[in-house]
C-alpha cells in the first residue's frame, strides 16, 4: 500500500510539473539565443560519487538578456546548484520583454 502511494505521488508531481511548464512557456515564442554561456563547474562531491544526470531549469530572462532568476525543474540537488550558478552568468540576446527559458544541462563525470 505504501509503495503504491509513493508511485502515485511521484506520477502526480511529474504531471503537475509538466502542466506548470506548459503554462509558463509560450510555444509561439522561439527560444532566445544564448550569447554568452558559462559551463557549470562539476561539483567535487558529484565527481567523487561519479554522479551524472540532466538538470532542467527555467530561467527568467530580462529584456536586456541578463538572467534574473532560475528555478529548478529537475535533477539532483548537488548538480542543480552548479547548474544554477552557471546559468546566472549566461547572457541571452535582447528581446522586447521578459521571457522564461527552459534550459537542460547534462553532467557526466570525466
Rosetta blueprint (number, residue, H / E / L):
1 X L
2 X H
3 X H
4 X H
5 X H
6 X H
7 X H
8 X H
9 X H
10 X H
11 X H
12 X H
13 X H
14 X H
15 X H
16 X H
17 X H
18 X H
19 X H
20 X H
21 X H
22 X H
23 X H
24 X H
25 X L
26 X L
27 X L
28 X L
29 X L
30 X L
31 X L
32 X L
33 X L
34 X E
35 X E
36 X E
37 X L
38 X L
39 X L
40 X L
41 X L
42 X L
43 X L
44 X H
45 X H
46 X H
47 X H
48 X H
49 X L
50 X L
51 X L
52 X L
53 X E
54 X E
55 X E
56 X E
57 X E
58 X E
59 X E
60 X E
61 X E
62 X L
63 X L
64 X L
65 X L
66 X E
67 X E
68 X E
69 X E
70 X E
71 X E
72 X E
73 X E
74 X E
75 X L
76 X L
77 X H
78 X H
79 X H
80 X H
81 X H
82 X H
83 X H
84 X H
85 X H
86 X H
87 X H
88 X L
89 X L
90 X L
91 X E
92 X E
93 X L
94 X L
95 X L
96 X L
97 X L
98 X L
99 X E
100 X E
101 X E
102 X E
103 X E
104 X E
105 X E
106 X E
107 X E
108 X L
109 X L
110 X L
